Amino acid sequence: MNTENAPKKTIPANVRVLIALVASPTLLVIGMLLYTLLFVSWKNVTISMLIFSTLGFICYYMVFTGRLPRKSKIK
């Protein structure tokens, strides 16, 4: 088997649940970021809001897909 035909490894379900529980406070930060962007002003967005929102999106990507985020190889 070469790397193209190898089965995809997924994150076990118990680890995905743990990631979701640990990352659940980032949902509040994501909501705060969206509220600030939509109703206040984009100038009031802080760097910590961007960092924690990005981490939250990455964590929930792993929870929903079951895979680590990786770059695809372009041929």
Jmol script that loads the backbone (N, CA, C; Angstrom):
load data "model"
ATOM      1  N   MET A   1       0.834  -1.193   0.000  1.00  0.00           N
ATOM      2  CA  MET A   1       0.000   0.000   0.000  1.00  0.00           C
ATOM      3  C   MET A   1       0.877   1.253   0.000  1.00  0.00           C
ATOM      4  N   ASN A   2       0.608   2.128  -0.873  1.00  0.00           N
ATOM      5  CA  ASN A   2       1.312   3.393  -0.841  1.00  0.00           C
ATOM      6  C   ASN A   2       0.489   4.407  -0.047  1.00  0.00           C
ATOM      7  N   THR A   3       0.999   5.612   0.076  1.00  0.00           N
ATOM      8  CA  THR A   3       0.338   6.610   0.923  1.00  0.00           C
ATOM      9  C   THR A   3      -1.003   7.066   0.369  1.00  0.00           C
ATOM     10  N   GLU A   4      -1.207   6.956  -0.935  1.00  0.00           N
ATOM     11  CA  GLU A   4      -2.474   7.386  -1.516  1.00  0.00           C
ATOM     12  C   GLU A   4      -3.601   6.411  -1.209  1.00  0.00           C
ATOM     13  N   ASN A   5      -3.286   5.116  -1.099  1.00  0.00           N
ATOM     14  CA  ASN A   5      -4.297   4.107  -0.862  1.00  0.00           C
ATOM     15  C   ASN A   5      -4.428   3.726   0.603  1.00  0.00           C
ATOM     16  N   ALA A   6      -3.616   4.303   1.454  1.00  0.00           N
ATOM     17  CA  ALA A   6      -3.656   3.966   2.872  1.00  0.00           C
ATOM     18  C   ALA A   6      -4.952   4.468   3.495  1.00  0.00           C
ATOM     19  N   PRO A   7      -5.535   3.699   4.410  1.00  0.00           N
ATOM     20  CA  PRO A   7      -6.764   4.166   5.068  1.00  0.00           C
ATOM     21  C   PRO A   7      -6.476   5.379   5.954  1.00  0.00           C
ATOM     22  N   LYS A   8      -7.435   6.262   5.985  1.00  0.00           N
ATOM     23  CA  LYS A   8      -7.283   7.486   6.784  1.00  0.00           C
ATOM     24  C   LYS A   8      -7.419   7.167   8.267  1.00  0.00           C
ATOM     25  N   LYS A   9      -6.506   7.687   9.067  1.00  0.00           N
ATOM     26  CA  LYS A   9      -6.592   7.512  10.511  1.00  0.00           C
ATOM     27  C   LYS A   9      -7.492   8.597  11.079  1.00  0.00           C
ATOM     28  N   THR A  10      -8.397   8.198  11.958  1.00  0.00           N
ATOM     29  CA  THR A  10      -9.289   9.165  12.578  1.00  0.00           C
ATOM     30  C   THR A  10      -9.004   9.219  14.075  1.00  0.00           C
ATOM     31  N   ILE A  11      -9.403  10.310  14.661  1.00  0.00           N
ATOM     32  CA  ILE A  11      -9.247  10.499  16.097  1.00  0.00           C
ATOM     33  C   ILE A  11     -10.330   9.678  16.796  1.00  0.00           C
ATOM     34  N   PRO A  12      -9.988   8.943  17.863  1.00  0.00           N
ATOM     35  CA  PRO A  12     -11.005   8.157  18.578  1.00  0.00           C
ATOM     36  C   PRO A  12     -12.110   9.051  19.146  1.00  0.00           C
ATOM     37  N   ALA A  13     -13.285   8.467  19.320  1.00  0.00           N
ATOM     38  CA  ALA A  13     -14.459   9.233  19.742  1.00  0.00           C
ATOM     39  C   ALA A  13     -14.275   9.845  21.123  1.00  0.00           C
ATOM     40  N   ASN A  14     -13.647   9.123  22.059  1.00  0.00           N
ATOM     41  CA  ASN A  14     -13.484   9.685  23.402  1.00  0.00           C
ATOM     42  C   ASN A  14     -12.545  10.887  23.396  1.00  0.00           C
ATOM     43  N   VAL A  15     -11.549  10.883  22.527  1.00  0.00           N
ATOM     44  CA  VAL A  15     -10.645  12.033  22.423  1.00  0.00           C
ATOM     45  C   VAL A  15     -11.367  13.209  21.780  1.00  0.00           C
ATOM     46  N   ARG A  16     -12.238  12.931  20.817  1.00  0.00           N
ATOM     47  CA  ARG A  16     -12.999  14.005  20.183  1.00  0.00           C
ATOM     48  C   ARG A  16     -13.947  14.665  21.168  1.00  0.00           C
ATOM     49  N   VAL A  17     -14.565  13.869  22.032  1.00  0.00           N
ATOM     50  CA  VAL A  17     -15.448  14.430  23.061  1.00  0.00           C
ATOM     51  C   VAL A  17     -14.646  15.290  24.031  1.00  0.00           C
ATOM     52  N   LEU A  18     -13.456  14.824  24.402  1.00  0.00           N
ATOM     53  CA  LEU A  18     -12.609  15.595  25.303  1.00  0.00           C
ATOM     54  C   LEU A  18     -12.185  16.919  24.666  1.00  0.00           C
ATOM     55  N   ILE A  19     -11.847  16.894  23.400  1.00  0.00           N
ATOM     56  CA  ILE A  19     -11.488  18.134  22.698  1.00  0.00           C
ATOM     57  C   ILE A  19     -12.673  19.093  22.674  1.00  0.00           C
ATOM     58  N   ALA A  20     -13.868  18.575  22.424  1.00  0.00           N
ATOM     59  CA  ALA A  20     -15.065  19.423  22.385  1.00  0.00           C
ATOM     60  C   ALA A  20     -15.335  20.050  23.745  1.00  0.00           C
ATOM     61  N   LEU A  21     -15.153  19.287  24.816  1.00  0.00           N
ATOM     62  CA  LEU A  21     -15.388  19.837  26.160  1.00  0.00           C
ATOM     63  C   LEU A  21     -14.357  20.898  26.523  1.00  0.00           C
ATOM     64  N   VAL A  22     -13.111  20.638  26.194  1.00  0.00           N
ATOM     65  CA  VAL A  22     -12.059  21.607  26.520  1.00  0.00           C
ATOM     66  C   VAL A  22     -12.197  22.865  25.673  1.00  0.00           C
ATOM     67  N   ALA A  23     -12.634  22.719  24.434  1.00  0.00           N
ATOM     68  CA  ALA A  23     -12.739  23.863  23.527  1.00  0.00           C
ATOM     69  C   ALA A  23     -14.069  24.583  23.626  1.00  0.00           C
ATOM     70  N   SER A  24     -14.971  24.135  24.479  1.00  0.00           N
ATOM     71  CA  SER A  24     -16.288  24.772  24.546  1.00  0.00           C
ATOM     72  C   SER A  24     -16.249  26.247  24.973  1.00  0.00           C
ATOM     73  N   PRO A  25     -15.337  26.698  25.838  1.00  0.00           N
ATOM     74  CA  PRO A  25     -15.293  28.144  26.118  1.00  0.00           C
ATOM     75  C   PRO A  25     -14.946  29.008  24.907  1.00  0.00           C
ATOM     76  N   THR A  26     -14.293  28.411  23.909  1.00  0.00           N
ATOM     77  CA  THR A  26     -13.975  29.211  22.726  1.00  0.00           C
ATOM     78  C   THR A  26     -15.223  29.558  21.926  1.00  0.00           C
ATOM     79  N   LEU A  27     -16.320  28.819  22.141  1.00  0.00           N
ATOM     80  CA  LEU A  27     -17.568  29.181  21.474  1.00  0.00           C
ATOM     81  C   LEU A  27     -18.048  30.563  21.916  1.00  0.00           C
ATOM     82  N   LEU A  28     -17.833  30.888  23.184  1.00  0.00           N
ATOM     83  CA  LEU A  28     -18.187  32.225  23.667  1.00  0.00           C
ATOM     84  C   LEU A  28     -17.324  33.299  23.012  1.00  0.00           C
ATOM     85  N   VAL A  29     -16.050  32.994  22.835  1.00  0.00           N
ATOM     86  CA  VAL A  29     -15.156  33.961  22.201  1.00  0.00           C
ATOM     87  C   VAL A  29     -15.524  34.138  20.732  1.00  0.00           C
ATOM     88  N   ILE A  30     -15.890  33.037  20.067  1.00  0.00           N
ATOM     89  CA  ILE A  30     -16.317  33.132  18.672  1.00  0.00           C
ATOM     90  C   ILE A  30     -17.588  33.979  18.574  1.00  0.00           C
ATOM     91  N   GLY A  31     -18.517  33.768  19.498  1.00  0.00           N
ATOM     92  CA  GLY A  31     -19.733  34.584  19.526  1.00  0.00           C
ATOM     93  C   GLY A  31     -19.434  36.049  19.791  1.00  0.00           C
ATOM     94  N   MET A  32     -18.503  36.292  20.712  1.00  0.00           N
ATOM     95  CA  MET A  32     -18.123  37.672  21.016  1.00  0.00           C
ATOM     96  C   MET A  32     -17.462  38.320  19.804  1.00  0.00           C
ATOM     97  N   LEU A  33     -16.656  37.561  19.077  1.00  0.00           N
ATOM     98  CA  LEU A  33     -16.016  38.090  17.876  1.00  0.00           C
ATOM     99  C   LEU A  33     -17.061  38.443  16.819  1.00  0.00           C
ATOM    100  N   LEU A  34     -18.008  37.541  16.600  1.00  0.00           N
ATOM    101  CA  LEU A  34     -19.058  37.819  15.614  1.00  0.00           C
ATOM    102  C   LEU A  34     -19.914  39.018  16.019  1.00  0.00           C
ATOM    103  N   TYR A  35     -20.259  39.102  17.306  1.00  0.00           N
ATOM    104  CA  TYR A  35     -21.045  40.240  17.783  1.00  0.00           C
ATOM    105  C   TYR A  35     -20.275  41.543  17.576  1.00  0.00           C
ATOM    106  N   THR A  36     -18.993  41.523  17.895  1.00  0.00           N
ATOM    107  CA  THR A  36     -18.182  42.731  17.736  1.00  0.00           C
ATOM    108  C   THR A  36     -18.088  43.130  16.266  1.00  0.00           C
ATOM    109  N   LEU A  37     -17.912  42.147  15.402  1.00  0.00           N
ATOM    110  CA  LEU A  37     -17.811  42.466  13.978  1.00  0.00           C
ATOM    111  C   LEU A  37     -19.121  42.988  13.409  1.00  0.00           C
ATOM    112  N   LEU A  38     -20.247  42.401  13.823  1.00  0.00           N
ATOM    113  CA  LEU A  38     -21.533  42.762  13.225  1.00  0.00           C
ATOM    114  C   LEU A  38     -22.165  44.016  13.821  1.00  0.00           C
ATOM    115  N   PHE A  39     -22.042  44.193  15.137  1.00  0.00           N
ATOM    116  CA  PHE A  39     -22.809  45.249  15.785  1.00  0.00           C
ATOM    117  C   PHE A  39     -21.978  46.388  16.368  1.00  0.00           C
ATOM    118  N   VAL A  40     -20.716  46.177  16.609  1.00  0.00           N
ATOM    119  CA  VAL A  40     -19.910  47.242  17.223  1.00  0.00           C
ATOM    120  C   VAL A  40     -19.044  47.881  16.150  1.00  0.00           C
ATOM    121  N   SER A  41     -17.876  47.345  15.940  1.00  0.00           N
ATOM    122  CA  SER A  41     -16.975  47.855  14.915  1.00  0.00           C
ATOM    123  C   SER A  41     -15.822  46.880  14.762  1.00  0.00           C
ATOM    124  N   TRP A  42     -15.294  46.763  13.573  1.00  0.00           N
ATOM    125  CA  TRP A  42     -14.168  45.864  13.367  1.00  0.00           C
ATOM    126  C   TRP A  42     -12.923  46.387  14.065  1.00  0.00           C
ATOM    127  N   LYS A  43     -12.905  47.678  14.410  1.00  0.00           N
ATOM    128  CA  LYS A  43     -11.741  48.261  15.094  1.00  0.00           C
ATOM    129  C   LYS A  43     -11.635  47.796  16.537  1.00  0.00           C
ATOM    130  N   ASN A  44     -12.709  47.271  17.107  1.00  0.00           N
ATOM    131  CA  ASN A  44     -12.695  46.819  18.498  1.00  0.00           C
ATOM    132  C   ASN A  44     -12.314  45.352  18.643  1.00  0.00           C
ATOM    133  N   VAL A  45     -12.007  44.685  17.546  1.00  0.00           N
ATOM    134  CA  VAL A  45     -11.580  43.286  17.610  1.00  0.00           C
ATOM    135  C   VAL A  45     -10.137  43.246  18.097  1.00  0.00           C
ATOM    136  N   THR A  46      -9.884  42.412  19.120  1.00  0.00           N
ATOM    137  CA  THR A  46      -8.538  42.318  19.680  1.00  0.00           C
ATOM    138  C   THR A  46      -7.824  41.092  19.119  1.00  0.00           C
ATOM    139  N   ILE A  47      -6.515  41.078  19.282  1.00  0.00           N
ATOM    140  CA  ILE A  47      -5.720  39.956  18.786  1.00  0.00           C
ATOM    141  C   ILE A  47      -6.044  38.683  19.551  1.00  0.00           C
ATOM    142  N   SER A  48      -6.365  38.786  20.833  1.00  0.00           N
ATOM    143  CA  SER A  48      -6.705  37.583  21.602  1.00  0.00           C
ATOM    144  C   SER A  48      -8.016  36.971  21.110  1.00  0.00           C
ATOM    145  N   MET A  49      -8.964  37.798  20.692  1.00  0.00           N
ATOM    146  CA  MET A  49     -10.209  37.276  20.121  1.00  0.00           C
ATOM    147  C   MET A  49      -9.920  36.499  18.846  1.00  0.00           C
ATOM    148  N   LEU A  50      -9.031  37.007  18.019  1.00  0.00           N
ATOM    149  CA  LEU A  50      -8.683  36.322  16.779  1.00  0.00           C
ATOM    150  C   LEU A  50      -7.958  35.008  17.038  1.00  0.00           C
ATOM    151  N   ILE A  51      -7.015  35.023  17.988  1.00  0.00           N
ATOM    152  CA  ILE A  51      -6.243  33.815  18.286  1.00  0.00           C
ATOM    153  C   ILE A  51      -7.144  32.726  18.854  1.00  0.00           C
ATOM    154  N   PHE A  52      -7.956  33.050  19.861  1.00  0.00           N
ATOM    155  CA  PHE A  52      -8.798  32.038  20.481  1.00  0.00           C
ATOM    156  C   PHE A  52      -9.910  31.569  19.540  1.00  0.00           C
ATOM    157  N   SER A  53     -10.408  32.443  18.689  1.00  0.00           N
ATOM    158  CA  SER A  53     -11.413  32.020  17.717  1.00  0.00           C
ATOM    159  C   SER A  53     -10.810  31.061  16.699  1.00  0.00           C
ATOM    160  N   THR A  54      -9.599  31.334  16.264  1.00  0.00           N
ATOM    161  CA  THR A  54      -8.924  30.437  15.338  1.00  0.00           C
ATOM    162  C   THR A  54      -8.676  29.076  15.973  1.00  0.00           C
ATOM    163  N   LEU A  55      -8.231  29.071  17.228  1.00  0.00           N
ATOM    164  CA  LEU A  55      -8.036  27.806  17.932  1.00  0.00           C
ATOM    165  C   LEU A  55      -9.348  27.047  18.090  1.00  0.00           C
ATOM    166  N   GLY A  56     -10.429  27.758  18.354  1.00  0.00           N
ATOM    167  CA  GLY A  56     -11.735  27.128  18.474  1.00  0.00           C
ATOM    168  C   GLY A  56     -12.188  26.506  17.164  1.00  0.00           C
ATOM    169  N   PHE A  57     -11.992  27.212  16.051  1.00  0.00           N
ATOM    170  CA  PHE A  57     -12.367  26.668  14.755  1.00  0.00           C
ATOM    171  C   PHE A  57     -11.558  25.410  14.431  1.00  0.00           C
ATOM    172  N   ILE A  58     -10.268  25.434  14.762  1.00  0.00           N
ATOM    173  CA  ILE A  58      -9.426  24.264  14.515  1.00  0.00           C
ATOM    174  C   ILE A  58      -9.878  23.085  15.369  1.00  0.00           C
ATOM    175  N   CYS A  59     -10.176  23.334  16.632  1.00  0.00           N
ATOM    176  CA  CYS A  59     -10.616  22.255  17.525  1.00  0.00           C
ATOM    177  C   CYS A  59     -11.934  21.659  17.062  1.00  0.00           C
ATOM    178  N   TYR A  60     -12.886  22.483  16.699  1.00  0.00           N
ATOM    179  CA  TYR A  60     -14.164  21.946  16.275  1.00  0.00           C
ATOM    180  C   TYR A  60     -14.099  21.325  14.888  1.00  0.00           C
ATOM    181  N   TYR A  61     -13.149  21.722  14.077  1.00  0.00           N
ATOM    182  CA  TYR A  61     -12.902  21.022  12.817  1.00  0.00           C
ATOM    183  C   TYR A  61     -12.462  19.586  13.110  1.00  0.00           C
ATOM    184  N   MET A  62     -11.555  19.451  14.085  1.00  0.00           N
ATOM    185  CA  MET A  62     -11.103  18.109  14.458  1.00  0.00           C
ATOM    186  C   MET A  62     -12.232  17.286  15.067  1.00  0.00           C
ATOM    187  N   VAL A  63     -13.096  17.910  15.841  1.00  0.00           N
ATOM    188  CA  VAL A  63     -14.211  17.190  16.466  1.00  0.00           C
ATOM    189  C   VAL A  63     -15.190  16.691  15.404  1.00  0.00           C
ATOM    190  N   PHE A  64     -15.545  17.526  14.455  1.00  0.00           N
ATOM    191  CA  PHE A  64     -16.551  17.145  13.470  1.00  0.00           C
ATOM    192  C   PHE A  64     -16.018  16.204  12.399  1.00  0.00           C
ATOM    193  N   THR A  65     -14.783  16.422  11.952  1.00  0.00           N
ATOM    194  CA  THR A  65     -14.255  15.588  10.876  1.00  0.00           C
ATOM    195  C   THR A  65     -13.529  14.352  11.395  1.00  0.00           C
ATOM    196  N   GLY A  66     -12.960  14.419  12.591  1.00  0.00           N
ATOM    197  CA  GLY A  66     -12.216  13.296  13.134  1.00  0.00           C
ATOM    198  C   GLY A  66     -10.794  13.209  12.620  1.00  0.00           C
ATOM    199  N   ARG A  67     -10.337  14.229  11.928  1.00  0.00           N
ATOM    200  CA  ARG A  67      -8.970  14.239  11.398  1.00  0.00           C
ATOM    201  C   ARG A  67      -8.250  15.488  11.859  1.00  0.00           C
ATOM    202  N   LEU A  68      -6.933  15.406  11.871  1.00  0.00           N
ATOM    203  CA  LEU A  68      -6.129  16.586  12.153  1.00  0.00           C
ATOM    204  C   LEU A  68      -6.093  17.465  10.910  1.00  0.00           C
ATOM    205  N   PRO A  69      -6.068  18.784  11.092  1.00  0.00           N
ATOM    206  CA  PRO A  69      -5.971  19.648   9.909  1.00  0.00           C
ATOM    207  C   PRO A  69      -4.572  19.551   9.306  1.00  0.00           C
ATOM    208  N   ARG A  70      -4.510  19.195   8.051  1.00  0.00           N
ATOM    209  CA  ARG A  70      -3.238  19.052   7.350  1.00  0.00           C
ATOM    210  C   ARG A  70      -3.320  19.734   6.002  1.00  0.00           C
ATOM    211  N   LYS A  71      -2.160  20.116   5.524  1.00  0.00           N
ATOM    212  CA  LYS A  71      -2.109  20.655   4.180  1.00  0.00           C
ATOM    213  C   LYS A  71      -2.168  19.501   3.201  1.00  0.00           C
ATOM    214  N   SER A  72      -2.876  19.691   2.134  1.00  0.00           N
ATOM    215  CA  SER A  72      -2.897  18.662   1.093  1.00  0.00           C
ATOM    216  C   SER A  72      -1.691  18.849   0.187  1.00  0.00           C
ATOM    217  N   LYS A  73      -1.197  17.747  -0.303  1.00  0.00           N
ATOM    218  CA  LYS A  73      -0.047  17.814  -1.217  1.00  0.00           C
ATOM    219  C   LYS A  73      -0.546  18.113  -2.619  1.00  0.00           C
ATOM    220  N   ILE A  74       0.003  19.155  -3.190  1.00  0.00           N
ATOM    221  CA  ILE A  74      -0.360  19.545  -4.547  1.00  0.00           C
ATOM    222  C   ILE A  74       0.647  18.918  -5.504  1.00  0.00           C
ATOM    223  N   LYS A  75       0.134  18.263  -6.521  1.00  0.00           N
ATOM    224  CA  LYS A  75       1.036  17.613  -7.489  1.00  0.00           C
ATOM    225  C   LYS A  75       1.214  18.460  -8.699  1.00  0.00           C
TER     226      LYS A  75
END
end "model"
wireframe off; spacefill off
backbone 0.3
color backbone group
